[in-house]
Amino acid sequence: MATSLPSSGPDTQPIIARSSTDNRQALARKGLSIAAAGWWVVALIGQWIFVAYLLMAYARHALQGNLAAWNEASQNGIIAGDLIGNVSFVVHILLAVIVIGGGPLQLVPAIRAHYPRFHHWNGRVYIPSVMLTALVGLYLVWTREIPGGLIMTLGISLDAILVLVFAVLTIRLAMARKLVAHRRWALRLFLVVSGVWFFRIGLMFWFAATGGIGIDVETFSGPFMSIWSFGQYLLPLAILELYFRASDRAGPIGLWVMSGVLAAFTLIMGVGIFVATMGMWLPHF
């Protein structure tokens, strides 16, 4: 005669509790993955809209032989008599199209897994391009007058330095086959490279949300501009570090909180992208 065991009891309760905890953890991790994927999709759309704007505002005029028209989109873009500065500016814009167009694709696990050759060659183009872009950007901000004055110059300079440092770390870790660390530094690199894009969408979100509090539109200065000169890349980096910490050690509550933070960040980005597209980029199409 068979003897049946009780469905629950002192011996089975820890197993049931552990299983329930594991299920909550798995569900929370799924939520965080969805939030991260949603952020990437919105970022991809926004960055490719920006690339389309660069092509329309700059490449189109270049093909027409009308580089002087670049000054309609950028103050002090082409300056008569400044050959080195003008060449640097042209290189900076052309590299920006390559960097912003191809950078987001490096973050797609499916591309990395199924198309490793594309991932490797895209990375081999991306890394030198971002480093050269940073060096050219440093030259331009310190040799030309830019909106926002010294604070903006310092903010852009720190961003360029971080790009160079993060790029070197990304390369070294890839060569050492430390792939987990390589991917994390690649994400950090992507965010600091995207500083110029974050600056624009953050600025447009701030105008939409507050009407431009803390911004002197005549001088492009003010408290908000001073903060955002550095916040354009430090804020995304801070959110990324929180994401790493949550992924590594957070329980279900921490994972859901991080999912909420990412969702809020994505919503803010979406608003900024929409306002920037309608007010800054679409008129050039």
DRENRO-911050 format. One record per residue (C-alpha): residue in one letter; x, y, z; chain. Coordinates in nm, 3 decimals. Each point is the difference from the previous one (the first is absolute). Example, Ala and Ser with C-alpha at 12.3 -4.5 7.8 and 13.67 -1.06 7.14 Angstrom:
BEGIN
code; X; Y; Z; unit
a; 1.230; -0.450; 0.780; A
s; 0.137; 0.344; -0.066; A
END
This chain:
BEGIN
code; X; Y; Z; unit
m; 0.000; 0.000; 0.000; A
a; 0.149; 0.331; -0.111; A
t; 0.058; 0.274; 0.251; A
s; -0.058; 0.359; -0.114; A
l; 0.206; 0.289; 0.133; A
p; -0.168; 0.317; 0.122; A
s; -0.007; 0.278; -0.258; A
s; 0.160; 0.238; 0.248; A
g; 0.168; -0.021; 0.333; A
p; 0.311; 0.102; 0.189; A
d; 0.225; -0.167; -0.258; A
t; -0.168; 0.142; -0.311; A
q; -0.072; 0.357; 0.117; A
p; 0.358; 0.130; -0.060; A
i; -0.009; -0.145; -0.352; A
i; -0.337; 0.163; -0.072; A
a; 0.117; 0.334; 0.142; A
r; 0.321; -0.013; -0.201; A
s; -0.190; -0.085; -0.316; A
s; -0.237; 0.292; 0.057; A
t; 0.294; 0.236; 0.054; A
d; 0.171; -0.127; -0.314; A
n; -0.318; 0.058; -0.200; A
r; -0.030; 0.358; 0.126; A
q; 0.368; 0.060; -0.077; A
a; -0.037; -0.141; -0.352; A
l; -0.309; 0.211; -0.066; A
a; 0.173; 0.312; 0.127; A
r; 0.303; -0.071; -0.219; A
k; -0.231; -0.043; -0.297; A
g; -0.154; 0.338; 0.077; A
l; 0.343; 0.161; 0.015; A
s; 0.097; -0.160; -0.331; A
i; -0.314; 0.137; -0.163; A
a; 0.067; 0.347; 0.144; A
a; 0.359; -0.009; -0.129; A
a; -0.113; -0.116; -0.344; A
g; -0.260; 0.277; -0.009; A
w; 0.268; 0.257; 0.083; A
w; 0.222; -0.130; -0.278; A
v; -0.279; 0.008; -0.260; A
v; -0.086; 0.362; 0.083; A
a; 0.369; 0.096; 0.000; A
l; 0.052; -0.173; -0.336; A
i; -0.293; 0.183; -0.157; A
g; 0.113; 0.332; 0.143; A
q; 0.361; -0.041; -0.109; A
w; -0.090; -0.105; -0.352; A
i; -0.231; 0.301; -0.032; A
f; 0.299; 0.210; 0.105; A
v; 0.216; -0.172; -0.264; A
a; -0.265; 0.075; -0.263; A
y; 0.008; 0.364; 0.111; A
l; 0.381; 0.009; -0.033; A
l; -0.023; -0.141; -0.350; A
m; -0.262; 0.256; -0.103; A
a; 0.155; 0.300; 0.175; A
y; 0.362; -0.072; -0.095; A
a; 0.057; -0.279; -0.251; A
r; -0.257; 0.131; -0.244; A
h; 0.161; 0.345; -0.009; A
a; 0.347; -0.156; -0.026; A
l; -0.105; -0.197; -0.308; A
q; -0.132; 0.324; -0.146; A
g; 0.333; 0.169; 0.069; A
n; -0.163; 0.248; 0.238; A
l; 0.192; -0.042; 0.326; A
a; -0.088; 0.356; 0.100; A
a; -0.356; -0.125; 0.059; A
w; 0.133; -0.206; 0.293; A
n; -0.003; 0.318; 0.207; A
e; -0.380; -0.012; -0.009; A
a; 0.017; -0.303; 0.229; A
s; 0.317; 0.076; 0.197; A
q; 0.137; 0.329; 0.125; A
n; 0.357; 0.048; -0.119; A
g; -0.009; -0.320; -0.201; A
i; 0.186; 0.123; -0.308; A
i; 0.219; 0.307; 0.056; A
a; 0.172; 0.173; -0.289; A
g; 0.377; -0.032; 0.020; A
d; 0.003; -0.272; 0.268; A
l; 0.106; -0.298; -0.211; A
i; 0.100; -0.230; 0.287; A
g; -0.311; 0.085; 0.200; A
n; -0.229; -0.048; -0.299; A
v; 0.155; -0.336; -0.090; A
s; -0.031; -0.105; 0.364; A
f; -0.367; 0.099; 0.003; A
v; -0.072; -0.192; -0.321; A
v; 0.175; -0.311; 0.139; A
h; -0.189; 0.037; 0.327; A
i; -0.339; 0.003; -0.178; A
l; 0.084; -0.290; -0.232; A
l; 0.124; -0.214; 0.288; A
a; -0.309; 0.088; 0.203; A
v; -0.216; -0.164; -0.268; A
i; 0.209; -0.320; 0.019; A
v; 0.018; -0.003; 0.379; A
i; -0.363; 0.077; 0.078; A
g; -0.129; -0.212; -0.286; A
g; 0.199; -0.313; 0.083; A
g; 0.052; 0.030; 0.376; A
p; -0.342; -0.126; 0.116; A
l; 0.040; -0.317; -0.207; A
q; 0.298; -0.102; 0.213; A
l; -0.235; -0.039; 0.297; A
v; -0.231; -0.257; -0.159; A
p; 0.067; -0.351; 0.144; A
a; -0.166; -0.168; -0.300; A
i; 0.236; 0.174; -0.243; A
r; 0.298; -0.086; 0.219; A
a; -0.108; -0.366; 0.019; A
h; -0.117; -0.063; -0.357; A
y; 0.211; 0.247; -0.197; A
p; 0.332; 0.008; 0.187; A
r; 0.194; 0.110; -0.309; A
f; -0.219; 0.311; -0.037; A
h; 0.030; 0.069; 0.373; A
h; 0.379; -0.024; -0.012; A
w; 0.047; 0.212; -0.310; A
n; -0.256; 0.257; 0.109; A
g; 0.191; 0.025; 0.328; A
r; 0.330; 0.038; -0.185; A
v; -0.148; 0.297; -0.185; A
y; -0.187; 0.137; 0.301; A
i; 0.287; 0.017; 0.252; A
p; 0.251; 0.194; -0.216; A
s; -0.282; 0.226; -0.120; A
v; -0.111; 0.096; 0.351; A
m; 0.358; 0.064; 0.106; A
l; 0.069; 0.223; -0.300; A
t; -0.332; 0.176; 0.053; A
a; 0.095; 0.073; 0.361; A
l; 0.340; 0.138; -0.099; A
v; -0.148; 0.218; -0.274; A
g; -0.270; 0.119; 0.238; A
l; 0.261; 0.099; 0.258; A
y; 0.187; 0.200; -0.264; A
l; -0.314; 0.179; -0.114; A
v; -0.132; 0.099; 0.344; A
w; 0.336; 0.142; 0.106; A
t; 0.075; 0.187; -0.324; A
r; -0.344; 0.138; -0.079; A
e; -0.259; 0.194; 0.191; A
i; -0.296; -0.223; 0.086; A
p; -0.339; 0.079; 0.155; A
g; -0.001; -0.035; 0.375; A
g; 0.351; 0.130; 0.058; A
l; 0.258; -0.159; 0.230; A
i; -0.241; -0.226; 0.191; A
m; -0.122; -0.160; -0.321; A
t; 0.358; -0.034; -0.123; A
l; 0.102; -0.177; 0.321; A
g; -0.303; -0.229; -0.015; A
i; 0.071; -0.103; -0.358; A
s; 0.370; -0.043; 0.079; A
l; -0.068; -0.238; 0.289; A
d; -0.235; -0.197; -0.223; A
a; 0.270; -0.031; -0.266; A
i; 0.255; -0.116; 0.258; A
l; -0.242; -0.265; 0.127; A
v; -0.058; -0.118; -0.357; A
l; 0.373; -0.052; -0.048; A
v; 0.045; -0.177; 0.335; A
f; -0.306; -0.223; -0.041; A
a; 0.098; -0.088; -0.358; A
v; 0.344; -0.119; 0.111; A
l; -0.150; -0.207; 0.282; A
t; -0.255; -0.152; -0.237; A
i; 0.273; -0.103; -0.243; A
r; 0.232; -0.140; 0.268; A
l; -0.274; -0.210; 0.158; A
a; -0.106; -0.138; -0.338; A
m; 0.359; -0.097; -0.079; A
a; 0.030; -0.166; 0.341; A
r; -0.323; -0.194; -0.071; A
k; -0.161; 0.138; 0.316; A
l; -0.329; 0.024; -0.182; A
v; -0.234; 0.087; 0.288; A
a; 0.215; 0.295; 0.104; A
h; 0.052; 0.091; -0.368; A
r; -0.375; 0.024; -0.060; A
r; -0.051; 0.217; 0.306; A
w; 0.271; 0.243; -0.104; A
a; -0.141; -0.001; -0.352; A
l; -0.334; 0.111; 0.147; A
r; 0.173; 0.275; 0.196; A
l; 0.182; 0.105; -0.315; A
f; -0.326; 0.009; -0.196; A
l; -0.155; 0.235; 0.257; A
v; 0.287; 0.250; 0.009; A
v; 0.023; -0.007; -0.380; A
s; -0.372; 0.080; -0.006; A
g; 0.051; 0.308; 0.217; A
v; -0.062; 0.239; -0.289; A
w; -0.331; -0.177; -0.068; A
f; -0.102; -0.011; 0.368; A
f; 0.079; 0.370; 0.021; A
r; -0.250; 0.086; -0.272; A
i; -0.285; -0.221; 0.112; A
g; 0.052; 0.095; 0.366; A
l; -0.005; 0.367; -0.091; A
m; -0.319; -0.041; -0.202; A
f; -0.168; -0.197; 0.278; A
w; 0.091; 0.276; 0.246; A
f; -0.151; 0.265; -0.226; A
a; -0.316; -0.208; -0.038; A
a; -0.029; -0.070; 0.374; A
t; 0.098; 0.339; 0.145; A
g; -0.001; 0.252; -0.281; A
g; 0.378; 0.034; 0.027; A
i; 0.048; 0.087; 0.367; A
g; 0.367; 0.066; 0.071; A
i; 0.094; 0.064; -0.364; A
d; 0.100; 0.333; -0.152; A
v; -0.086; -0.060; -0.365; A
e; 0.205; 0.301; -0.111; A
t; 0.329; -0.123; 0.145; A
f; -0.090; -0.369; 0.027; A
s; 0.104; 0.009; 0.364; A
g; -0.164; -0.016; 0.342; A
p; -0.031; -0.245; 0.291; A
f; -0.162; -0.277; -0.202; A
m; 0.255; 0.028; -0.278; A
s; 0.287; -0.016; 0.249; A
i; -0.143; -0.316; 0.157; A
w; -0.098; -0.164; -0.327; A
s; 0.342; 0.065; -0.155; A
f; 0.118; -0.285; 0.224; A
g; -0.331; -0.173; 0.067; A
q; -0.046; -0.088; -0.368; A
y; 0.230; -0.300; 0.052; A
l; 0.039; -0.029; 0.379; A
l; -0.374; -0.060; 0.054; A
p; -0.022; -0.285; -0.256; A
l; 0.319; -0.148; 0.148; A
a; -0.147; 0.014; 0.351; A
i; -0.316; -0.177; -0.117; A
l; 0.209; -0.265; -0.174; A
e; 0.199; -0.065; 0.318; A
l; -0.325; -0.041; 0.194; A
y; -0.114; -0.244; -0.267; A
f; 0.320; -0.204; 0.037; A
r; -0.036; -0.009; 0.379; A
a; -0.364; -0.104; -0.022; A
s; 0.082; -0.272; -0.254; A
d; 0.282; -0.136; 0.216; A
r; -0.150; -0.008; 0.347; A
a; -0.349; 0.147; 0.032; A
g; -0.302; -0.200; 0.116; A
p; -0.343; 0.018; -0.165; A
i; -0.087; 0.340; 0.152; A
g; 0.331; 0.153; -0.105; A
l; -0.038; -0.138; -0.350; A
w; -0.351; 0.143; -0.035; A
v; 0.118; 0.337; 0.131; A
m; 0.279; 0.002; -0.260; A
s; -0.252; -0.093; -0.268; A
g; -0.205; 0.302; 0.105; A
v; 0.305; 0.227; -0.015; A
l; 0.079; -0.123; -0.351; A
a; -0.361; 0.042; -0.109; A
a; -0.002; 0.360; 0.131; A
f; 0.332; 0.072; -0.172; A
t; -0.138; -0.146; -0.323; A
l; -0.313; 0.215; 0.023; A
i; 0.208; 0.314; 0.052; A
m; 0.219; -0.097; -0.296; A
g; -0.307; -0.058; -0.214; A
v; -0.140; 0.343; 0.076; A
g; 0.340; 0.160; -0.066; A
i; 0.036; -0.187; -0.330; A
f; -0.345; 0.107; -0.114; A
v; 0.052; 0.367; 0.087; A
a; 0.351; 0.004; -0.151; A
t; -0.126; -0.169; -0.317; A
m; -0.286; 0.241; -0.048; A
g; 0.183; 0.315; 0.102; A
m; 0.364; -0.054; -0.099; A
w; 0.043; -0.286; -0.246; A
l; -0.314; -0.034; -0.214; A
p; 0.024; 0.354; -0.147; A
h; 0.319; -0.111; -0.179; A
f; -0.177; -0.280; -0.188; A
END
